[in-house]
Amino acid sequence: MKRILFIGCFVVAGLAAGAQGMEEMWDSTASKKEHPNIQWFKDAKFGLFIHWGLYSKLAGTWKGKNYYGSGEWIMNQARIPVRKYDKVAATFDPVNFNADEWAQLAKDAGVKYMVITAKHHEGFSMFDSKVTNFDIVDATPYKKDPMKALSEATRMRGIQFGFYYSQFQDWHEPNGGRNTWDFDESKKDYQQYYRDKAIPQLKELLTNYGPLGIVWFDTPGGMTKEQTQRFINELRKLQPKSLFSSRVGQGLGDYKDFGDSEVPPVPIAGAWESIYTHNDSWGYIAHDMNFKSSDEIIELLANVASKGGNLMLNVGPDGLGTIPYYSVKYLKATGAWLQKNGESIYASTAGFIPAQPWGVTTAKPGRLFLHILNRPGNDTVLVPGFTNTASKVYALDGKMNLPFTQKSTDLYVNMTTVKNIHSPNAVLVVEYKGTAPAYNASAPVTVSAAFDNNPVGAIFAKTSGNAKVQSLTYSHYYGDWKHTTCVTDMLSPGDAAAFTVRITDPGDYKLILEYACPQESANQEGSLEIDGKTFLYRTLRTSAYDRKAPLLFIKHPVAIFTVVKPGIYRIVVKPYKQGKELFKLKSIIAEPIK
């Protein structure tokens, strides 16, 4: 998938402005006016992405060399000439493809929509196109249209169906975007490419495959905003109910897609989607075995839903049309969890309680869902800032009632009786009276001795001076995009990051700074202030920030702080003297010493 257009960073001025900063990012990338058919998408919460093409046949290897990262980019990475890539199609015969099996897997996994690559950047069409012979019917021995069968099988199971289409990049065409090893970039006529291939093919997809829930565009380019609007208007006539992803470009999509493997750190209003792949590559790579377990998928799904968005998880079938064994296994296990706990995910909104050491929240009218991702050691779940009156608390799976107490705006739930629940995400339901309160972006971050560690993320910083909060994008290897929120630009004692925390238990806490620090910033003095005490430390070298290189973080213990009385504390991190940037601060971790 295309990453280049999404590399970069955005700035938010501390937590109070954090959500607003994210909203500004939304404003610049998708339409404010909601599509009249957007509600099904908002309610769906879980989608299945499928990357499948000729690259699946190559499986991450070309001429004996193994490639890592994004298998669907192998033509680009290996600079495979078009004439040689054409020969791959002559051997592509996905005889194991079974539309009903794929659609049933989606159903069993609990996903509500499916999006599959009709044409990726390689230019090969996975459908019967009359626009080109470089498609699965004309160029391969398979001679069938799998998209027709899959669209029908998916809809039969009540799942919205959609196509991915790379509208600008096409490495097979002289006028398509980004093939610079076969074609002279300066001589490309992008408008001719749109006229001759992209638009006619999109019309085929919007005409021949029934009602589409989504057209998932990727890598916009070669068009102005006015041209993009005309492009959209022309396609809208064919299927006005279909949603267009934000990667159609120029801020004209119907919902926001964040960068690959990116989840915003705070709730975001509007319709949006976070996209992850099940292992490391989007397209199939035979030697990529880093699959997320079902526990990891469920926790990721809960985290995305708690911010108000959808998770679309990708799988990459192989060249024979077989979905990898672990993708099938872990997707089905995720579906089994959703069978019992889906009420806390589907049609939910972001929870109004910020993330806690025990997990995250989602909400529906009159109900708050507590996703217990980290069970407290004392079996007591503290829900701070709960201003409504709770009437009932119970485990969603099994409906067992749980004892609870309320003290001012604190709700305490006792989990002792639900020790028999073995789940990566035990969901508790709090029924309450009244209207849901607004999300409190300035609430203190909870620190409790009931957990082995308590991370306080950079998004919760109130900055001063030149310090600011940024989302940094970087990569460990090709296509492996990471997104981390950090406090940056602290060069002098006036450039500070202040964190307000609520420490609930007396005792000793080790305070650990998690940061990245290049060589030129190492060996500088920094300070951490809390409760009138100042702790000094010297920064340690890790790595420099480069969007195309790893950003490595160290967890550096700098202090032990003794809490005599539970309460609200302010932690301030800043340089001790004027110098170079101190570091890029990812979090403060409060670790109780037991």
N, C-alpha and C positions, 0 to 999 in steps of 0.2 A: 504494500500500500504506500501511497505517497506520504512522506514525512516532511519534506523540505519546507512546504508552505506553512507548517505548523510549528516549526522550530522557533524559539525565541523566549522572551520572558515578558510578563506583565507585572505591573506594580500595584500593590494595595497599601494604603496608609494605615497599617495597624488593623487590629480586629474590628474596631468599631466601623471602620471603612472597608473592611475586608469583603463583606458581602456586596457592598456597593461597587467596589473595584471589580469584582467578578461580574456584576451586572453590566458594567461598562464594557467588559470583554464580550459579553453576550450581545450587547447592542451593536458591536462592530462586526459581528459574524453571522447574524441571522435576523430575519425580519421580526419587528415588534408586533406586527399585525398577525394574529393567530389564524391559522387555516381552519375553516369550519369543520374539518374532519379530524382535528388533532386529538380529540379526547381519547379515542381508542389507544393512541400511541402513549399518552400520558398514563393510562391505566395499565398498559401491558407490562412494563418494568423489565421484562426479560426477553431478549431476542437471540436468535442463532444466526451467526455470520458464517458463510461458507466460501472459502477461497479454493477454486478448482479450475485448472487449465492445463496447458501443455507443460508448464513448470512442474506440475504434479508428477508427470511422467519422468522428468529428469531427477526429481527427488533430492535436489541439492547437490548434484554431482555433474561436472562437465569435464570431459577428457581426463578422467581419473583424479581430478581435484575436487575435494569436498568444500562446499561453501556453507557458511553459517549466517544466521540472522533471518533474512527475509527470502524464503525460497522462491517467491513469485517475482523476485528481482534478479533471478539468475541470468537472464538474457542480458541485462544491463551490467551486472557485476562481472560476468565473464566476457562481455563485449562479443556476444555470439552474432555473427553476420546473419542477416535475414535469410539468405539462400541456404544456410546450414540449419537455421531454426525451422525452416519450412519442412525439412526432412524429419523433424521430431513428430510433426503432425501425421506423417505417413505411417508411424508406428503406434500412434495413440489409439488404444482400443479398450475402453473402460467396461469390459464385459461383466464386471461384478456390480455395476451400478444398479440399484434397485430403488426406484422412487418411493415406493410404499415403505420400505425399511427406513429410508432417510426421514420421511415425513413422520413415521411412527416414533422414531427416536426423538424428534423434536417434540412430539406430543408427550412422550414419556418423561422428557426432561423438564416439562412444564413451561417451555417457551411459548410466547404468544405471537411471535412473528419471525419470519425467516428472510434473509437477504443473501443471494448467491451471485457470484461474479459471472455476469453475462459476457463481459469483455474486460480483461485487465490490461495493464500497460503493454503487455507483449503483443497486443493487437489481435489475438486469436478469439474468434467468436464461439462461445459454447452453446450456440443455438443455430437454428436453420435460418441463415441470413441470405437474402437475395442480393444484398449489396456487395458481397465479397465471396470468393471461393475459399478464403482462409477461415473456414469454419468447420465445426465438428461433423457436419453432414457431407460436405464436399471434399474435405481434405484428409479425412481419416477413414480407416476401414470400419469404424463403428457405424457410420451412415444413419444414425438416429438422432433425434433431438431430445436430450435429457431434460431440457428446461420445460418442455411441454408437459412431460409426464410428472415432473416434480411440482410444477405449479398446480396441477390438478390434484395430486395426492395430498399436498399441503392444505389446500382449501377444503378438501373433503373432511379434514380433521379440525376445521375451525381455526386454522392458523393463517394470519395475514402473510401474504407472499410478496416479495419484492426483488428487484434486480440491482446489483452493483453495476455501474458502467463508468469506465474511465473515459471521460469526454474529451480530454486534451492530449494526454500522453498516449501515444500509439507508436511503438518502436518498429512496427512492421511497415508503416506507411511513410513515403518520402516527405509528406507534408504534416505528419503527426508530430507531436511534441516529444523531444528529448532523445531521439536516437541520433547521436553525434558521431558514431563510429561508422555508419553506413552512408549518412546523408549530411549535406552541408546545411548547418543550422541557419546560415544567413540567407539561404535561398528558399526556405520553407514558406509556404502560403497557408497559414493556419485556417483562414476563412474557407479556402478551398477544401481543406480536410473536413471542416465542419459540414460544408455543403454536400460533399461526396460520400462521407462515411458516417460521421458521428450522428448527425441529425436524422438521416434516413434509417440508421439502425435503431436509434431510440424510438422512432415512430413504429418500427416493426415490433419492438418489445412492448410498446404501449397499445398496440393494436391486436397482436396475435396470441396473447397469453392471459387473457381474461383480466379482471380487475386487479390492479396492483396496489398494495398498501403503501409501498415505498419505492421511489427511484433513488438509489444511493449513489450520488455522484462522487467523483474523486479527482483531485488535482486540477483545479480550474486554471485556465490560461488562454491566452490568445484572443480574449474578448474584453471589451470595455463593459462598464456597468449597463449601458444602454443596450448593447448587443446581447448581454447575458439576459436582460429582462425580456427582450424579444424572443430569445431562445426558449426561455421558460414559458412565455405566453403561447408560443406555437405548440409546445408539448402539452400544456394544460388543457387545450381544446380536446385532446384525445382522452384524457382521464382526469377530470377536474377534482376527483376525490383523492387522488394519489398525493402522498406527501413527498417533498423533495428535500434531501439532506442539505445541510449548510455548505457542504463542499461543492455545491453548484457554483459558489463564488459570489463575490461582491455584496455579501450580506443579504442575499435574496432567498435563502433557504427557509423552510417551514419549521425547522427545529435545529438546535445547536448540536454539533458533534465536536466533542473535545478532541485533543490530540490523542494519538494512539497510546493506550495504557495510561490514560490520565483521568483522575477523579478530582473535581474541585475540592478544596479543603473545607468549604462552608456550603450550606444550602444555597441553591440557585433557583430563582423563579423561572417559570416558563418551561417549555418542553425541551429536553436535552437528553443526550445519550453519551455514555462512556463505552469505548470499545477496547476489548482485550482479546488476545488470542490464547488458546488453551495451553500451548507450549511456548516456544520462543519464536516460531515462524508462523506466518499467516498461510502461506502455501506449503504443501507437504515437503518435509525434509526427512529422509529415512533415518538419519542419525540424530535427530532432535527428539530427545526423550524427556525433556523437562516439563512434563504435564502437571498442571495444577490439580491437586486432589479435590474431591468433592467438598471437603471442609473449607478449602481455600476459595472455591467458587462460591459457596454459600456465604462466607464472610464478605467476599467482594460484592456480592449481590446486595447484602444487607447494608453495606457501607454506601454503595451508590444510591440505593433507595432512600437511605437516611438523609441524603443531600437533595432528594427530590427528582432524581433522574432514572434513566433506564440503563441496564447493562446489556450490551450485545456481545456475546462471547463467540469467538471464531473457532472453527475446526477446519483442518485441511485434509480432505480425502486424498488417497494416493492415485496413481495413474490408472489403476484398474477400477477405480470407483468405490474403494473400500474406506470407510471412516476408521481411523486408528482405534485399536482395541481400548486404550485407556480413555479416549474421548467418549466412546460409547459407555464404558463402565461408570465413569465419574459423572457424566451427564445424567444417566439414569438414577444414580444415587442422589444427585441434586433434585431431580424430579420427585423422588420419594420423600425428601424433606419438605418440598413445596406442597406435596399432597396434604401434609399435616399442618404446615405453617404458612402456606401461601396467603392466607388472609392478612398477614402482616406485611406482605410485599405488594401483591396486585392491588391496583387502584388506591394505593396509599399515597400520602404526601410526606414531605420531609417532617421529621419529628421536631417539636418545638423545644426540646431539651438538648443542649449541645452535647457533643460526644463526651463520654465519661470513661474512667478507667475500666469499667466493666463492659462497655460497648456503646451502641448507638440506638437511636429511636426512629421509628416511623409513626405515622398517625392516620386516624380516620375520625370523623366526627364523634366525639364522646369517648374515644378510645386512644390510648397511647400504648404503643408496642415497644417493650424493652428487649432489645436483642442482646442477650448476655453472651458476649464473645469471650470474656475473661471472668470466670466465676470468682467472686470475692472470697478470700480465705476465711472470713467470719460468717459467710452465708447471708450477709445483710447487704442488700442493694440500696444505696442511697441515691434518690432522685432529687437533686437540689433544684430550687427555683420552681417547684411545683405549686402554683398559686391557686389551682382549682381544688375542689373537695373530691377526694377519691371515694367511690362507693363500693368498689370491688376490685380485687386483684386475683388473677389466676394464671396458671400455665396454659398457653394456647393448645399445646399437645396434651390432651387428656382432660383439660378444663378443671384441674385440681385447684381449689381455692387456697390462697396463701394469706397468712396473717400480715397485717401492715399497720403502721402508725403514722400519724402526721404531726409534726412539730413545726409550727409556723409555716414556712414554705419548703420544708424538707419532708419528703415522703420516704419512709423506710419499709422495705419489703423483706420478709424473712423467707429464705429459700431452703431452709433445713429439710422440709418435707418433700422436696423434689430432687433428692439425691439420686433417685433412680432414673432420672432423665439423662441420657447419654447423647449429646448432640453437639455439633460444632457451634450451634447457635440455639440455645434454649430461649424461647420467646415467652415473655410474661406480658399479660394484658392488664392495663390499668383503666378501668372504667371510671369516668368522672362526670361531674355536673358542671354545666355552664359552657361558655364558648372557649375554644382553645386560645391560650395566650399567644402573643407574638414571640418569635424566636429571639432570645436575649443574646445578642452577639457580644455584649460586654460582660457577661457573667464570669465570675472567677473560675479558673480551671481547678477541678478537684484533684487533690493529692491525698491518698489514703494508705495507711499501713496494711490494709487488707490485700494489697496487690504487690507483686514482686518489684514492679517499677511503674512509675507514673510519668509518661512523656507529656511535656508541655510544648506543643508545636509552635513554630515560628509565626504561624498565622495569628496567634493570640498575642503577639507583641504590640505594644503601643510605642511607636518610634519617635525619636526627637532628633534634631539636627539634620544631618545628611543621611542618617540611617533610614532604610526603607525595607519593606517586605516584597520579595520577588518570587515568582515561580520560575525556576531554572529548568531548562530542558537539556539533556545530555544523552550520550549513548555509550554503552560498553563495547558494542560491535555493530555492524551494519544493520540498521533498522530496529535496534533494541532501544527504543526511546524510553527515557525515564523523566519524570516530572517531580521536582521537589521544591517545596516552599521554604525559603530561607530569609533571614535578616541579612542584608548586605550593606556595604558602604559605611561601615563604622571605622573612621580614621582618627577621630579625636575624642577626648572625654565628653564632648558635647553631643556626640553621635551615639545615642543609647537606645537599648531595647528593654522595655519594662514589661514584666509579666505579673499579672495579679492571680494569685493562687489561693485556694482555700485548703488548708491542711487540717484534716479531720481528726487526727490522732496524735497524741504526744509521742515523743521518742526521737531517736537520731535518724537523720536522713542524709545519705550521700548525694551530693548535687553534681551531676555529670553534664558537661557540655558536649553536644554532638555537632560537629562542624567539619567543614572542608577548608584546608589551608594550604596555599601554594608555598613554594620554597621562599619566595621573596617576602612573604608575610610571617614566616615562622620565627620563633624566638622573640616575639614581641610580648610585652606585658599587657594583660587584661585584668579587669576587676569584675567581681560579682558581689553585689551588695544585697543584703537581706536583713531586715530588722535591726538596722543600725550597725551591722557588722560588715566589714569589707574583707573579701578574700582575693588574694592576688595569685596569678598563675602565668605561665609562659606558654605561648601557642606552639603547637606541634605541627610539623609538616605532614600533609597528606597528598593533595593533588591540586593542580590548577584547574580553573573552569574553562572548558572548551566544549562547545556543543557537540562535537564529533568524537569526544574522548570521555573516558570514565570520570566521574566526579566521586571521589572516595571520601568517606566520612569516618572520623575517629570519635570514639566515646571517651572523653577526657574527664576523669574525676578531678574536681577542683576544690571541693569543700565538704565538710561534715557540719551540718546545722542541727542543733538540738531544739526541738519544739517543746517548750514547757506547757504552753497553753494552745489548744487548737484555735484556729481563727483565720483571718484574712492576712496574707503576707504579700509583699511586693518584692519581686526579684528584678534587679537591674543589672544588665550586662553591658559593658562598654570598654573601650580602650583605656588603659591607665595613663598613657601619654600620647601625644601626637605622633602619627607614623603612617604606615601604609594600611590598607584595609586589614582589619584584625583577622577576620575569617568570614566564611559564609555559615551562619548559625542555623542549623536545622531544627534543633530542639534543646530544651533543658529536660533532663531526666532526673526525677526525684526517686531515689531507691531507698526504701526503709531498711535499716540495719536491725536484724532480728536476732 
